[in-house]
Amino acid sequence: MRVVAYADVRTVAVREVPDAMLEAETDALVRITSTALCGTDLHMYDGRTGAEPGLVFGHEPLGVVEQVGSAVQTVRPGTRVVIPTHLFCGTCVLCARGLSAACLRARAEGPGAAYGYAGMGPYRGAQADLLRVPWADANCVPVPGEPGDGYEPARFGWPAVRG
């Protein structure tokens, strides 16, 4: 699959990488239709974060679920979803208290994890064809509509590169 990856300070590249795959029974695979570029991506692009070459940018995506693990209950293939910036288990003590950005299970090195951000876990970003979404029941939020409709933001980022 194609991704937009950090190459060096102020340099990104479209690269071919192995397709995202389900790794746990609680995962979903989402075909990305839109994703955000935000200030956190610019911090990495400008070389202010210690990002390593190959890090895939992007978070806050919209997409359509393509595949789900056997334990996923809230979404099915064909469900249109939005995915939060950070990822979380939804069940640890901090998630249960509404502090999902400080999830204790998403990153072994400490609380909190994010898609495609230096030092925030092993999770690829969403400037990609497919995104593996751990704990899909917590991280895939169903939304109405179809890709490309009035709910879809203006085409930017990876979907614009892809055409």
Buried (B, 14 or more C-beta within 10 A) or exposed (E): BBBBBBBEEEEBEEBEBEEBEBEEEBBBBBBBBBBBBBEBBEBBBEEEBEBEEEBBBBBBBBBBBBBBBEEBEBBEEEBBBBBBBBBBBBEBEBBEEEBBBBBBBBBEEEBBBBBBBBEBBEBBBBBBBBBBBBBBBBBBBEEEEEBEEEBBEEBEBBBEEBE
